[in-house]
Amino acid sequence: MTLSLSARPKASHLLAVPFLAVPLAGLAPAGAAEISTTAKYEVTIAGVQVATATATLVLDGDKYKVTAAAQAAGIAKIATTARGTAIALGQIGEGEIAHPTGYTITSKGKRDEAVRMALAGGIIRTLDVQPPVDKEDTERVKLTEQHLRGVIDPLSATVFPVTGADPLAPQTCNRTVPVFDGRVRFDLVMSFKRTENFDVGGVKGKAIVCSIQYRPIAGHRPERRETKFMMENRDIEVSLMPVNGARVLVPWRASIKTMVGTAVLRAVSIQAPQ
């Protein structure tokens, strides 16, 4: 699940736009009944629809499951039939990030791709990447065993514990998320930007907006134009809205400046506890 700025999206990149840079934030109270929230999204680039996506977050006590699916839509279907699915499992514990135990992503398009990993204590225990990473690729910053420690997968990076009394307080945004996607180790550095009003299908309220900076650590190609663009990109933000019945925030809107125009993710429907 890499950050891509290609004008012709691949399946894994379609998933990346809605979910890599778009946090869900959740924490079910101890002993609470299972809580499920599903959001459906439309993705546009420069105002033109290119994809649709769905994300579901299930909280069962301190355990979570996130599933995501995306597929090309609108004008993008002329160039690609890319689609992808991803699943992440884990627990919500102490601290500002989730504790994943498993992650799988599969995508189909011009080239099929798959990543499967098992994690424990923030350490990658098993990893299967298809097609495999070319170990002879000298353009990439070399990954070491240390880079596989203290990390979470991209989909678990969308599960944010809300540690304060107010889920819309600045500290909800202010954190650094260490991510490993199977090929690249990077940080998502988040910070509070503002609050704003939201309206999704007549559901209205107040949302918190976080800005995001992409900082590659290893596994990336530092000389590539796309990598340099993303490192310098200061136009990435996500707007999170609360869900009734749980200390949960879900994204209703996100935007990221790309080399082919601004990509915008916008919720078109939310199914959440009432």
PyRosetta script that sets phi, psi and omega in degrees:
from pyrosetta import init, pose_from_sequence

init()
pose = pose_from_sequence("MTLSLSARPKASHLLAVPFLAVPLAGLAPAGAAEISTTAKYEVTIAGVQVATATATLVLDGDKYKVTAAAQAAGIAKIATTARGTAIALGQIGEGEIAHPTGYTITSKGKRDEAVRMALAGGIIRTLDVQPPVDKEDTERVKLTEQHLRGVIDPLSATVFPVTGADPLAPQTCNRTVPVFDGRVRFDLVMSFKRTENFDVGGVKGKAIVCSIQYRPIAGHRPERRETKFMMENRDIEVSLMPVNGARVLVPWRASIKTMVGTAVLRAVSIQAPQ")
pose.set_psi(1, 83.3)
pose.set_omega(1, -175.0)
pose.set_phi(2, -101.4)
pose.set_psi(2, 157.8)
pose.set_omega(2, 172.7)
pose.set_phi(3, -77.3)
pose.set_psi(3, 122.7)
pose.set_omega(3, -178.4)
pose.set_phi(4, -128.7)
pose.set_psi(4, 144.9)
pose.set_omega(4, 179.3)
pose.set_phi(5, -117.5)
pose.set_psi(5, 19.1)
pose.set_omega(5, -179.5)
pose.set_phi(6, -65.7)
pose.set_psi(6, 141.2)
pose.set_omega(6, 177.2)
pose.set_phi(7, -74.3)
pose.set_psi(7, -16.6)
pose.set_omega(7, 178.3)
pose.set_phi(8, -113.4)
pose.set_psi(8, 95.1)
pose.set_omega(8, -169.8)
pose.set_phi(9, -68.4)
pose.set_psi(9, 141.9)
pose.set_omega(9, 170.9)
pose.set_phi(10, -95.3)
pose.set_psi(10, 166.5)
pose.set_omega(10, -175.9)
pose.set_phi(11, -61.7)
pose.set_psi(11, -44.9)
pose.set_omega(11, -179.7)
pose.set_phi(12, -63.8)
pose.set_psi(12, -31.5)
pose.set_omega(12, 179.6)
pose.set_phi(13, -74.2)
pose.set_psi(13, -32.5)
pose.set_omega(13, 175.7)
pose.set_phi(14, -62.4)
pose.set_psi(14, -38.3)
pose.set_omega(14, 176.3)
pose.set_phi(15, -69.8)
pose.set_psi(15, -35.8)
pose.set_omega(15, -177.2)
pose.set_phi(16, -63.7)
pose.set_psi(16, -40.7)
pose.set_omega(16, -178.0)
pose.set_phi(17, -59.5)
pose.set_psi(17, -49.9)
pose.set_omega(17, -178.5)
pose.set_phi(18, -73.8)
pose.set_psi(18, -32.8)
pose.set_omega(18, -163.7)
pose.set_phi(19, -116.2)
pose.set_psi(19, -24.5)
pose.set_omega(19, -178.9)
pose.set_phi(20, -71.0)
pose.set_psi(20, -45.0)
pose.set_omega(20, -177.9)
pose.set_phi(21, -101.3)
pose.set_psi(21, 16.8)
pose.set_omega(21, -176.4)
pose.set_phi(22, -126.1)
pose.set_psi(22, 102.3)
pose.set_omega(22, -177.1)
pose.set_phi(23, -79.9)
pose.set_psi(23, 136.3)
pose.set_omega(23, 157.1)
pose.set_phi(24, -91.7)
pose.set_psi(24, 150.7)
pose.set_omega(24, 177.7)
pose.set_phi(25, -130.7)
pose.set_psi(25, 124.5)
pose.set_omega(25, -175.5)
pose.set_phi(26, -150.1)
pose.set_psi(26, 149.2)
pose.set_omega(26, 171.6)
pose.set_phi(27, -158.6)
pose.set_psi(27, 112.1)
pose.set_omega(27, 178.4)
pose.set_phi(28, -82.8)
pose.set_psi(28, 138.2)
pose.set_omega(28, 177.6)
pose.set_phi(29, -60.3)
pose.set_psi(29, 148.0)
pose.set_omega(29, -179.7)
pose.set_phi(30, -56.8)
pose.set_psi(30, 134.1)
pose.set_omega(30, 178.3)
pose.set_phi(31, 78.8)
pose.set_psi(31, 1.4)
pose.set_omega(31, -177.6)
pose.set_phi(32, -74.2)
pose.set_psi(32, 156.0)
pose.set_omega(32, 175.5)
pose.set_phi(33, -69.2)
pose.set_psi(33, 161.9)
pose.set_omega(33, 179.6)
pose.set_phi(34, -58.6)
pose.set_psi(34, 136.7)
pose.set_omega(34, 179.8)
pose.set_phi(35, -120.9)
pose.set_psi(35, 130.3)
pose.set_omega(35, -179.3)
pose.set_phi(36, -126.6)
pose.set_psi(36, 133.5)
pose.set_omega(36, 178.0)
pose.set_phi(37, -130.9)
pose.set_psi(37, 129.0)
pose.set_omega(37, 179.3)
pose.set_phi(38, -124.7)
pose.set_psi(38, 132.5)
pose.set_omega(38, 178.0)
pose.set_phi(39, -124.3)
pose.set_psi(39, 138.0)
pose.set_omega(39, 174.2)
pose.set_phi(40, -110.2)
pose.set_psi(40, 139.4)
pose.set_omega(40, -171.9)
pose.set_phi(41, -129.9)
pose.set_psi(41, 157.4)
pose.set_omega(41, 168.3)
pose.set_phi(42, -117.4)
pose.set_psi(42, 136.8)
pose.set_omega(42, 178.8)
pose.set_phi(43, -115.1)
pose.set_psi(43, 128.4)
pose.set_omega(43, 177.4)
pose.set_phi(44, -124.6)
pose.set_psi(44, 153.0)
pose.set_omega(44, 171.5)
pose.set_phi(45, -127.5)
pose.set_psi(45, 123.6)
pose.set_omega(45, -176.7)
pose.set_phi(46, 54.8)
pose.set_psi(46, 34.8)
pose.set_omega(46, 177.0)
pose.set_phi(47, 84.5)
pose.set_psi(47, -0.6)
pose.set_omega(47, -178.0)
pose.set_phi(48, -107.6)
pose.set_psi(48, 129.4)
pose.set_omega(48, -179.2)
pose.set_phi(49, -65.6)
pose.set_psi(49, 132.0)
pose.set_omega(49, 178.9)
pose.set_phi(50, -125.6)
pose.set_psi(50, -16.6)
pose.set_omega(50, -176.7)
pose.set_phi(51, -160.7)
pose.set_psi(51, 159.5)
pose.set_omega(51, 167.2)
pose.set_phi(52, -123.6)
pose.set_psi(52, 154.3)
pose.set_omega(52, -176.0)
pose.set_phi(53, -149.9)
pose.set_psi(53, 155.3)
pose.set_omega(53, 176.1)
pose.set_phi(54, -136.4)
pose.set_psi(54, 136.9)
pose.set_omega(54, 176.5)
pose.set_phi(55, -131.9)
pose.set_psi(55, 136.0)
pose.set_omega(55, 177.8)
pose.set_phi(56, -126.7)
pose.set_psi(56, 129.2)
pose.set_omega(56, 176.6)
pose.set_phi(57, -114.4)
pose.set_psi(57, 123.2)
pose.set_omega(57, 176.7)
pose.set_phi(58, -116.1)
pose.set_psi(58, 124.0)
pose.set_omega(58, 177.3)
pose.set_phi(59, -111.9)
pose.set_psi(59, 126.1)
pose.set_omega(59, 178.5)
pose.set_phi(60, -131.1)
pose.set_psi(60, 93.4)
pose.set_omega(60, -171.6)
pose.set_phi(61, 65.0)
pose.set_psi(61, -122.9)
pose.set_omega(61, 179.0)
pose.set_phi(62, -95.8)
pose.set_psi(62, 6.1)
pose.set_omega(62, 179.4)
pose.set_phi(63, -97.9)
pose.set_psi(63, 149.0)
pose.set_omega(63, 178.3)
pose.set_phi(64, -134.9)
pose.set_psi(64, 155.4)
pose.set_omega(64, 170.8)
pose.set_phi(65, -139.8)
pose.set_psi(65, 127.6)
pose.set_omega(65, 177.4)
pose.set_phi(66, -119.1)
pose.set_psi(66, 129.1)
pose.set_omega(66, 173.3)
pose.set_phi(67, -121.6)
pose.set_psi(67, 143.9)
pose.set_omega(67, -179.1)
pose.set_phi(68, -141.5)
pose.set_psi(68, 145.5)
pose.set_omega(68, 176.9)
pose.set_phi(69, -145.3)
pose.set_psi(69, 142.0)
pose.set_omega(69, 178.6)
pose.set_phi(70, -145.4)
pose.set_psi(70, 152.8)
pose.set_omega(70, 178.9)
pose.set_phi(71, -151.7)
pose.set_psi(71, 152.2)
pose.set_omega(71, 177.9)
pose.set_phi(72, -62.3)
pose.set_psi(72, 146.8)
pose.set_omega(72, -179.9)
pose.set_phi(73, -149.2)
pose.set_psi(73, 167.6)
pose.set_omega(73, 177.0)
pose.set_phi(74, 61.0)
pose.set_psi(74, -139.6)
pose.set_omega(74, -175.4)
pose.set_phi(75, -65.5)
pose.set_psi(75, -25.5)
pose.set_omega(75, -178.8)
pose.set_phi(76, -64.7)
pose.set_psi(76, -23.5)
pose.set_omega(76, -179.4)
pose.set_phi(77, -67.9)
pose.set_psi(77, -16.3)
pose.set_omega(77, 176.1)
pose.set_phi(78, -67.5)
pose.set_psi(78, -34.8)
pose.set_omega(78, -174.7)
pose.set_phi(79, -100.0)
pose.set_psi(79, -22.2)
pose.set_omega(79, -174.8)
pose.set_phi(80, -154.3)
pose.set_psi(80, 153.0)
pose.set_omega(80, 171.4)
pose.set_phi(81, -112.8)
pose.set_psi(81, 27.2)
pose.set_omega(81, -174.9)
pose.set_phi(82, -57.0)
pose.set_psi(82, 141.5)
pose.set_omega(82, 175.8)
pose.set_phi(83, -154.4)
pose.set_psi(83, 157.9)
pose.set_omega(83, -179.3)
pose.set_phi(84, -159.2)
pose.set_psi(84, 157.5)
pose.set_omega(84, 176.2)
pose.set_phi(85, -135.6)
pose.set_psi(85, 153.4)
pose.set_omega(85, 179.1)
pose.set_phi(86, -148.1)
pose.set_psi(86, 148.6)
pose.set_omega(86, 178.2)
pose.set_phi(87, -137.5)
pose.set_psi(87, 137.9)
pose.set_omega(87, 174.4)
pose.set_phi(88, -134.7)
pose.set_psi(88, 140.9)
pose.set_omega(88, 178.3)
pose.set_phi(89, -126.6)
pose.set_psi(89, 151.1)
pose.set_omega(89, 176.6)
pose.set_phi(90, 174.0)
pose.set_psi(90, -163.3)
pose.set_omega(90, -179.3)
pose.set_phi(91, -130.4)
pose.set_psi(91, 150.9)
pose.set_omega(91, 171.9)
pose.set_phi(92, -94.0)
pose.set_psi(92, 122.7)
pose.set_omega(92, 179.9)
pose.set_phi(93, -126.5)
pose.set_psi(93, -155.5)
pose.set_omega(93, 177.4)
pose.set_phi(94, -72.4)
pose.set_psi(94, 151.8)
pose.set_omega(94, 176.8)
pose.set_phi(95, 101.5)
pose.set_psi(95, -170.7)
pose.set_omega(95, -170.6)
pose.set_phi(96, -101.7)
pose.set_psi(96, -2.2)
pose.set_omega(96, 179.0)
pose.set_phi(97, -129.8)
pose.set_psi(97, 161.9)
pose.set_omega(97, 178.4)
pose.set_phi(98, -76.9)
pose.set_psi(98, 168.8)
pose.set_omega(98, 178.8)
pose.set_phi(99, -120.8)
pose.set_psi(99, 89.7)
pose.set_omega(99, -175.6)
pose.set_phi(100, -73.4)
pose.set_psi(100, 153.4)
pose.set_omega(100, 174.5)
pose.set_phi(101, -118.3)
pose.set_psi(101, -23.1)
pose.set_omega(101, 179.6)
pose.set_phi(102, -156.8)
pose.set_psi(102, 150.9)
pose.set_omega(102, -178.0)
pose.set_phi(103, -152.3)
pose.set_psi(103, 135.4)
pose.set_omega(103, 176.4)
pose.set_phi(104, -141.3)
pose.set_psi(104, 134.9)
pose.set_omega(104, 171.6)
pose.set_phi(105, -135.9)
pose.set_psi(105, 134.0)
pose.set_omega(105, 174.5)
pose.set_phi(106, -129.0)
pose.set_psi(106, 140.3)
pose.set_omega(106, 179.7)
pose.set_phi(107, -139.8)
pose.set_psi(107, 147.5)
pose.set_omega(107, 180.0)
pose.set_phi(108, -129.5)
pose.set_psi(108, 134.8)
pose.set_omega(108, -179.8)
pose.set_phi(109, -172.6)
pose.set_psi(109, -136.3)
pose.set_omega(109, 176.8)
pose.set_phi(110, -62.3)
pose.set_psi(110, -34.5)
pose.set_omega(110, 175.1)
pose.set_phi(111, -135.9)
pose.set_psi(111, 128.1)
pose.set_omega(111, 178.0)
pose.set_phi(112, -74.7)
pose.set_psi(112, 141.5)
pose.set_omega(112, -179.7)
pose.set_phi(113, -137.0)
pose.set_psi(113, 152.6)
pose.set_omega(113, 176.7)
pose.set_phi(114, -153.4)
pose.set_psi(114, 141.9)
pose.set_omega(114, 173.7)
pose.set_phi(115, -133.2)
pose.set_psi(115, 131.0)
pose.set_omega(115, 175.3)
pose.set_phi(116, -132.4)
pose.set_psi(116, 131.1)
pose.set_omega(116, 178.4)
pose.set_phi(117, -145.1)
pose.set_psi(117, 149.3)
pose.set_omega(117, 172.3)
pose.set_phi(118, -116.4)
pose.set_psi(118, 139.4)
pose.set_omega(118, -176.5)
pose.set_phi(119, -129.8)
pose.set_psi(119, 154.7)
pose.set_omega(119, 174.1)
pose.set_phi(120, -154.3)
pose.set_psi(120, 126.3)
pose.set_omega(120, 179.5)
pose.set_phi(121, 60.9)
pose.set_psi(121, 30.7)
pose.set_omega(121, 179.9)
pose.set_phi(122, 78.5)
pose.set_psi(122, 8.1)
pose.set_omega(122, -178.9)
pose.set_phi(123, -111.2)
pose.set_psi(123, 134.3)
pose.set_omega(123, 176.0)
pose.set_phi(124, -73.8)
pose.set_psi(124, 115.0)
pose.set_omega(124, -178.3)
pose.set_phi(125, -91.3)
pose.set_psi(125, -43.3)
pose.set_omega(125, 175.8)
pose.set_phi(126, -135.2)
pose.set_psi(126, 147.6)
pose.set_omega(126, -177.3)
pose.set_phi(127, -147.6)
pose.set_psi(127, 129.0)
pose.set_omega(127, 176.2)
pose.set_phi(128, -131.7)
pose.set_psi(128, 117.6)
pose.set_omega(128, -178.2)
pose.set_phi(129, -120.6)
pose.set_psi(129, 125.2)
pose.set_omega(129, 178.8)
pose.set_phi(130, -128.2)
pose.set_psi(130, 128.2)
pose.set_omega(130, -8.2)
pose.set_phi(131, -66.8)
pose.set_psi(131, 153.1)
pose.set_omega(131, -176.5)
pose.set_phi(132, -62.7)
pose.set_psi(132, 153.5)
pose.set_omega(132, 174.7)
pose.set_phi(133, -69.1)
pose.set_psi(133, 134.6)
pose.set_omega(133, 178.5)
pose.set_phi(134, -73.4)
pose.set_psi(134, 107.9)
pose.set_omega(134, -177.9)
pose.set_phi(135, -69.9)
pose.set_psi(135, -13.5)
pose.set_omega(135, 178.6)
pose.set_phi(136, -92.7)
pose.set_psi(136, 2.8)
pose.set_omega(136, -179.9)
pose.set_phi(137, -75.9)
pose.set_psi(137, 99.5)
pose.set_omega(137, -175.9)
pose.set_phi(138, -78.3)
pose.set_psi(138, -7.9)
pose.set_omega(138, 177.8)
pose.set_phi(139, -73.8)
pose.set_psi(139, -24.1)
pose.set_omega(139, -177.1)
pose.set_phi(140, -82.9)
pose.set_psi(140, 144.3)
pose.set_omega(140, 170.6)
pose.set_phi(141, -70.4)
pose.set_psi(141, 127.3)
pose.set_omega(141, -172.3)
pose.set_phi(142, -64.9)
pose.set_psi(142, 133.0)
pose.set_omega(142, 173.5)
pose.set_phi(143, -83.8)
pose.set_psi(143, 137.6)
pose.set_omega(143, 176.6)
pose.set_phi(144, -119.3)
pose.set_psi(144, 172.2)
pose.set_omega(144, 177.7)
pose.set_phi(145, -58.8)
pose.set_psi(145, -34.2)
pose.set_omega(145, -179.8)
pose.set_phi(146, -62.8)
pose.set_psi(146, -31.5)
pose.set_omega(146, 179.5)
pose.set_phi(147, -70.6)
pose.set_psi(147, -13.6)
pose.set_omega(147, 180.0)
pose.set_phi(148, -97.6)
pose.set_psi(148, 13.8)
pose.set_omega(148, 179.0)
pose.set_phi(149, -116.6)
pose.set_psi(149, 145.3)
pose.set_omega(149, 178.4)
pose.set_phi(150, 66.8)
pose.set_psi(150, 39.7)
pose.set_omega(150, -175.7)
pose.set_phi(151, -128.7)
pose.set_psi(151, 166.0)
pose.set_omega(151, 170.1)
pose.set_phi(152, -133.1)
pose.set_psi(152, 160.6)
pose.set_omega(152, 179.6)
pose.set_phi(153, -77.5)
pose.set_psi(153, 165.1)
pose.set_omega(153, -176.2)
pose.set_phi(154, -60.8)
pose.set_psi(154, -36.8)
pose.set_omega(154, -177.3)
pose.set_phi(155, -77.1)
pose.set_psi(155, -36.4)
pose.set_omega(155, 174.5)
pose.set_phi(156, -67.2)
pose.set_psi(156, -21.5)
pose.set_omega(156, 175.4)
pose.set_phi(157, -66.6)
pose.set_psi(157, -12.1)
pose.set_omega(157, 177.1)
pose.set_phi(158, -90.7)
pose.set_psi(158, 0.2)
pose.set_omega(158, 178.9)
pose.set_phi(159, -106.0)
pose.set_psi(159, 107.4)
pose.set_omega(159, -174.9)
pose.set_phi(160, -113.4)
pose.set_psi(160, 113.5)
pose.set_omega(160, 172.7)
pose.set_phi(161, -60.9)
pose.set_psi(161, 134.5)
pose.set_omega(161, 175.2)
pose.set_phi(162, -96.2)
pose.set_psi(162, 103.9)
pose.set_omega(162, -170.7)
pose.set_phi(163, -88.6)
pose.set_psi(163, -20.2)
pose.set_omega(163, -178.1)
pose.set_phi(164, -95.7)
pose.set_psi(164, 172.8)
pose.set_omega(164, -179.8)
pose.set_phi(165, -69.8)
pose.set_psi(165, -31.5)
pose.set_omega(165, -177.9)
pose.set_phi(166, -108.4)
pose.set_psi(166, 109.9)
pose.set_omega(166, -178.4)
pose.set_phi(167, -64.8)
pose.set_psi(167, -16.7)
pose.set_omega(167, 179.2)
pose.set_phi(168, -98.7)
pose.set_psi(168, 10.9)
pose.set_omega(168, 177.2)
pose.set_phi(169, -73.0)
pose.set_psi(169, 153.3)
pose.set_omega(169, -177.4)
pose.set_phi(170, -53.4)
pose.set_psi(170, -32.8)
pose.set_omega(170, -177.2)
pose.set_phi(171, -65.0)
pose.set_psi(171, -17.8)
pose.set_omega(171, 174.4)
pose.set_phi(172, -60.0)
pose.set_psi(172, -35.7)
pose.set_omega(172, 178.8)
pose.set_phi(173, -86.5)
pose.set_psi(173, -36.4)
pose.set_omega(173, -166.4)
pose.set_phi(174, -76.2)
pose.set_psi(174, 89.5)
pose.set_omega(174, -179.9)
pose.set_phi(175, -162.1)
pose.set_psi(175, 160.7)
pose.set_omega(175, 174.4)
pose.set_phi(176, -114.4)
pose.set_psi(176, 127.8)
pose.set_omega(176, -175.2)
pose.set_phi(177, -108.5)
pose.set_psi(177, 115.7)
pose.set_omega(177, -179.4)
pose.set_phi(178, -86.6)
pose.set_psi(178, 114.2)
pose.set_omega(178, -171.3)
pose.set_phi(179, -117.6)
pose.set_psi(179, 140.7)
pose.set_omega(179, 169.3)
pose.set_phi(180, -128.8)
pose.set_psi(180, 123.4)
pose.set_omega(180, -174.2)
pose.set_phi(181, -102.7)
pose.set_psi(181, 9.1)
pose.set_omega(181, -178.0)
pose.set_phi(182, 105.0)
pose.set_psi(182, -24.2)
pose.set_omega(182, 179.2)
pose.set_phi(183, -126.9)
pose.set_psi(183, -37.1)
pose.set_omega(183, -173.6)
pose.set_phi(184, -126.0)
pose.set_psi(184, 135.6)
pose.set_omega(184, 172.4)
pose.set_phi(185, -101.1)
pose.set_psi(185, 124.0)
pose.set_omega(185, -178.0)
pose.set_phi(186, -147.7)
pose.set_psi(186, 161.1)
pose.set_omega(186, 174.3)
pose.set_phi(187, -107.2)
pose.set_psi(187, 143.6)
pose.set_omega(187, 167.2)
pose.set_phi(188, -108.0)
pose.set_psi(188, 109.6)
pose.set_omega(188, -177.4)
pose.set_phi(189, -95.7)
pose.set_psi(189, 112.5)
pose.set_omega(189, -173.5)
pose.set_phi(190, -107.8)
pose.set_psi(190, 148.2)
pose.set_omega(190, 177.7)
pose.set_phi(191, -150.5)
pose.set_psi(191, 152.6)
pose.set_omega(191, 180.0)
pose.set_phi(192, -66.7)
pose.set_psi(192, 137.2)
pose.set_omega(192, 179.7)
pose.set_phi(193, -117.2)
pose.set_psi(193, -50.5)
pose.set_omega(193, -179.6)
pose.set_phi(194, -174.3)
pose.set_psi(194, 177.4)
pose.set_omega(194, 166.4)
pose.set_phi(195, -114.2)
pose.set_psi(195, 157.5)
pose.set_omega(195, -179.1)
pose.set_phi(196, -154.6)
pose.set_psi(196, 168.1)
pose.set_omega(196, 175.8)
pose.set_phi(197, -88.2)
pose.set_psi(197, 147.8)
pose.set_omega(197, 176.0)
pose.set_phi(198, -126.2)
pose.set_psi(198, 159.2)
pose.set_omega(198, 177.5)
pose.set_phi(199, -150.1)
pose.set_psi(199, 107.5)
pose.set_omega(199, 178.8)
pose.set_phi(200, -120.1)
pose.set_psi(200, 105.5)
pose.set_omega(200, 179.1)
pose.set_phi(201, 57.3)
pose.set_psi(201, 35.2)
pose.set_omega(201, -179.7)
pose.set_phi(202, 90.0)
pose.set_psi(202, -10.0)
pose.set_omega(202, 174.1)
pose.set_phi(203, -82.6)
pose.set_psi(203, 118.2)
pose.set_omega(203, -172.6)
pose.set_phi(204, -121.8)
pose.set_psi(204, 155.2)
pose.set_omega(204, 177.6)
pose.set_phi(205, 172.2)
pose.set_psi(205, -161.0)
pose.set_omega(205, -177.9)
pose.set_phi(206, -107.8)
pose.set_psi(206, 139.0)
pose.set_omega(206, -179.5)
pose.set_phi(207, -125.7)
pose.set_psi(207, 159.3)
pose.set_omega(207, 175.7)
pose.set_phi(208, -108.3)
pose.set_psi(208, 139.0)
pose.set_omega(208, -178.2)
pose.set_phi(209, -111.8)
pose.set_psi(209, 126.3)
pose.set_omega(209, 178.6)
pose.set_phi(210, -113.7)
pose.set_psi(210, 139.2)
pose.set_omega(210, 170.9)
pose.set_phi(211, -92.9)
pose.set_psi(211, 153.8)
pose.set_omega(211, -175.7)
pose.set_phi(212, -133.8)
pose.set_psi(212, 136.5)
pose.set_omega(212, 172.8)
pose.set_phi(213, -119.0)
pose.set_psi(213, 138.5)
pose.set_omega(213, -179.6)
pose.set_phi(214, -97.2)
pose.set_psi(214, 122.7)
pose.set_omega(214, -179.8)
pose.set_phi(215, -126.5)
pose.set_psi(215, 100.4)
pose.set_omega(215, 178.8)
pose.set_phi(216, -70.5)
pose.set_psi(216, 142.7)
pose.set_omega(216, -178.9)
pose.set_phi(217, -111.3)
pose.set_psi(217, -49.7)
pose.set_omega(217, -178.6)
pose.set_phi(218, -157.8)
pose.set_psi(218, 160.0)
pose.set_omega(218, 179.9)
pose.set_phi(219, 86.9)
pose.set_psi(219, -9.6)
pose.set_omega(219, -178.3)
pose.set_phi(220, -94.4)
pose.set_psi(220, 170.3)
pose.set_omega(220, 175.7)
pose.set_phi(221, -106.9)
pose.set_psi(221, 98.7)
pose.set_omega(221, -171.4)
pose.set_phi(222, -64.8)
pose.set_psi(222, -21.8)
pose.set_omega(222, -177.6)
pose.set_phi(223, -88.7)
pose.set_psi(223, -6.2)
pose.set_omega(223, 179.5)
pose.set_phi(224, -71.7)
pose.set_psi(224, 142.6)
pose.set_omega(224, -177.7)
pose.set_phi(225, -61.1)
pose.set_psi(225, -39.5)
pose.set_omega(225, -179.3)
pose.set_phi(226, -63.4)
pose.set_psi(226, -40.5)
pose.set_omega(226, 179.5)
pose.set_phi(227, -64.1)
pose.set_psi(227, -45.7)
pose.set_omega(227, 179.7)
pose.set_phi(228, -62.8)
pose.set_psi(228, -39.8)
pose.set_omega(228, 179.3)
pose.set_phi(229, -60.5)
pose.set_psi(229, -46.6)
pose.set_omega(229, -177.7)
pose.set_phi(230, -68.2)
pose.set_psi(230, -35.7)
pose.set_omega(230, 178.6)
pose.set_phi(231, -64.3)
pose.set_psi(231, -31.7)
pose.set_omega(231, -178.7)
pose.set_phi(232, -94.3)
pose.set_psi(232, -3.6)
pose.set_omega(232, -174.9)
pose.set_phi(233, -71.0)
pose.set_psi(233, 121.1)
pose.set_omega(233, 177.3)
pose.set_phi(234, -114.1)
pose.set_psi(234, 15.0)
pose.set_omega(234, -179.0)
pose.set_phi(235, -117.3)
pose.set_psi(235, 57.3)
pose.set_omega(235, 173.8)
pose.set_phi(236, -126.5)
pose.set_psi(236, 126.0)
pose.set_omega(236, 178.6)
pose.set_phi(237, -149.9)
pose.set_psi(237, 156.6)
pose.set_omega(237, 177.5)
pose.set_phi(238, -135.9)
pose.set_psi(238, 139.8)
pose.set_omega(238, 178.9)
pose.set_phi(239, -112.1)
pose.set_psi(239, 122.4)
pose.set_omega(239, -173.6)
pose.set_phi(240, -112.6)
pose.set_psi(240, 134.4)
pose.set_omega(240, -180.0)
pose.set_phi(241, -117.6)
pose.set_psi(241, 147.8)
pose.set_omega(241, -179.2)
pose.set_phi(242, -76.2)
pose.set_psi(242, 156.4)
pose.set_omega(242, 177.0)
pose.set_phi(243, -115.0)
pose.set_psi(243, 132.4)
pose.set_omega(243, 179.0)
pose.set_phi(244, -63.6)
pose.set_psi(244, 143.2)
pose.set_omega(244, 174.4)
pose.set_phi(245, 88.4)
pose.set_psi(245, -3.3)
pose.set_omega(245, -180.0)
pose.set_phi(246, -157.8)
pose.set_psi(246, 155.4)
pose.set_omega(246, 174.1)
pose.set_phi(247, -82.5)
pose.set_psi(247, 75.1)
pose.set_omega(247, -172.9)
pose.set_phi(248, -132.2)
pose.set_psi(248, 138.0)
pose.set_omega(248, 170.6)
pose.set_phi(249, -119.0)
pose.set_psi(249, 135.8)
pose.set_omega(249, 175.7)
pose.set_phi(250, -125.5)
pose.set_psi(250, 149.0)
pose.set_omega(250, -178.3)
pose.set_phi(251, -73.5)
pose.set_psi(251, 131.5)
pose.set_omega(251, 172.2)
pose.set_phi(252, -105.9)
pose.set_psi(252, -20.8)
pose.set_omega(252, 178.4)
pose.set_phi(253, -156.0)
pose.set_psi(253, 145.9)
pose.set_omega(253, 173.1)
pose.set_phi(254, -150.3)
pose.set_psi(254, 154.1)
pose.set_omega(254, 177.7)
pose.set_phi(255, -144.3)
pose.set_psi(255, 148.2)
pose.set_omega(255, 178.3)
pose.set_phi(256, -145.3)
pose.set_psi(256, 127.9)
pose.set_omega(256, 176.5)
pose.set_phi(257, -73.3)
pose.set_psi(257, 128.2)
pose.set_omega(257, 177.6)
pose.set_phi(258, -121.1)
pose.set_psi(258, 176.5)
pose.set_omega(258, -178.6)
pose.set_phi(259, -76.3)
pose.set_psi(259, -6.0)
pose.set_omega(259, 178.9)
pose.set_phi(260, -120.7)
pose.set_psi(260, 12.7)
pose.set_omega(260, -179.7)
pose.set_phi(261, 128.3)
pose.set_psi(261, 171.9)
pose.set_omega(261, -178.8)
pose.set_phi(262, -81.6)
pose.set_psi(262, 124.6)
pose.set_omega(262, 176.0)
pose.set_phi(263, -89.2)
pose.set_psi(263, 131.2)
pose.set_omega(263, -178.7)
pose.set_phi(264, -125.9)
pose.set_psi(264, 129.2)
pose.set_omega(264, 172.7)
pose.set_phi(265, -105.4)
pose.set_psi(265, 127.3)
pose.set_omega(265, -179.2)
pose.set_phi(266, -136.7)
pose.set_psi(266, 130.0)
pose.set_omega(266, 177.6)
pose.set_phi(267, -69.0)
pose.set_psi(267, 135.6)
pose.set_omega(267, 175.8)
pose.set_phi(268, -107.3)
pose.set_psi(268, -17.1)
pose.set_omega(268, 174.6)
pose.set_phi(269, -159.5)
pose.set_psi(269, 150.0)
pose.set_omega(269, 177.9)
pose.set_phi(270, -133.4)
pose.set_psi(270, 128.3)
pose.set_omega(270, 171.3)
pose.set_phi(271, -112.6)
pose.set_psi(271, 111.0)
pose.set_omega(271, -172.9)
pose.set_phi(272, -145.2)
pose.set_psi(272, 165.2)
pose.set_omega(272, 177.2)
pose.set_phi(273, -55.7)
pose.set_psi(273, 140.3)
pose.set_omega(273, -179.7)
pose.set_phi(274, -98.8)
pose.dump_pdb("model.pdb")
